[in-house]
Amino acid sequence: QVQLVESGGGLVQAGGSLRLSCVASGNIRSINAILWYHQGPGKQREFVATITSSGGTNYRSSVKGRFTISRDNAKNTVSLQMNSLKVEDTAVYYCSDSGIHWGQGTQVTVSS
């Protein structure tokens, strides 16, 4: 089993920054990639970014150039640095190990 815990969400003004963290525990050797998703009010959950075990990254087009995903293997942590935040980034952000296990989510609210 894998446990994932997100943190770092909050309220920020448009143009501001937040850094989300996803800490993994349990059978972490089984994890090939960590993905971040977000789910806005009344919307479906959507892919945001991913990082593989080898460090490869991929991003949703709307966050390219603004968000950066990284990993610290020593701390079993994947981070999502979010800069130049927009109102439309408001959502609950979840991390997942390729859709098998999910964290509880962390709320990000961007005000205008």
N, C-alpha and C positions, 0 to 999 in steps of 0.2 A: 504493500500500500504506500501511496504517496500523499503527503499532506502539503497543501499550499496555502500560504497566508500572505495577503496583500496588505499594504499600508502606504501612507503618504498622500492620500486624497485630501481634499479640502476645498475651501472657497477662495477663488482668486479672480482678480479683474482681468478683463481681456488684455492680451499682450503680456501677461505674466507667465510665470513658470511654476511647475510642480515636478517633483521626482517621486515616482511610484516604485515600490519595492515588492518583490515576490520572493518569499523565503520558502524553500523546499526542505522537507524532512521525510524520513522513512526510507523507502527503497529508491533512493535517488539515482542509483546506477541504472535503473530502468528508463530513465528520462533521456530521450533523444533530442527533444526540442521543447522550448517553452514559448508559448504564444500569449500575447495580450489581446483581449477582446474588449469592446465596450458595448453598452446597451443604453441608449438614450430613452427618455420617457416615451412610452408608447411605440417603441421601435424594436426591431429584432436585434439580437446580439450580432455584432460585426467584428471581423478580424481587424486588428490594428497593426500588430508587428510580431515578428518571430525571430528567435535566435536559435541556431542549432548547437549541438554539442561541439562542433568544430568552429563555431563562431560566425557562421554565415547568417546574414540578416536579410529580412524582407519587410516591406512596409506597405500599408494601405496608401494609395496615391495621395489622399487628402492630408496625410501627416508627413509625407516625405519632406525633408529639409527642416522640419520643426521638431520632430520626435527622434530620439536616439535610444535604441535598446542595447543593453550591455549585460555582461554576466561576470560575476565574481565567484569562481568555483570554490575558492577557499571558504567562502561564507555561504555557499549554496544559495546564492541570491541572483536574481535577474532584475535589473532596474529599467525603468522607462523614464527617461528625461524628456519632459514635455515643455517646449518653449513656444513663445508667440501664441499662447492659447487663445482660442476663439470661443465665442458663445456656443457654437455648434459642437464643441468638444465636450460639452456637459453630458455626463453619462456615469453609470457605474462601470468601473474598470475591473476586469477579471483576468487572472492568469490561469493557464492550463497547460498540462503536459500533453499536447496534441489531442485534446478533447477527452482524455480518459478521466482525469481528476481536475477539479476546479476549486479555486479559492472562494471565499465568501463575498469577495468584491469590495471595492473601496470607491466612495462617491467623489466625483470631481465635478465641481460647479464653477462655471466661468460666468461672471457677471459683466454686463456691458458698461 
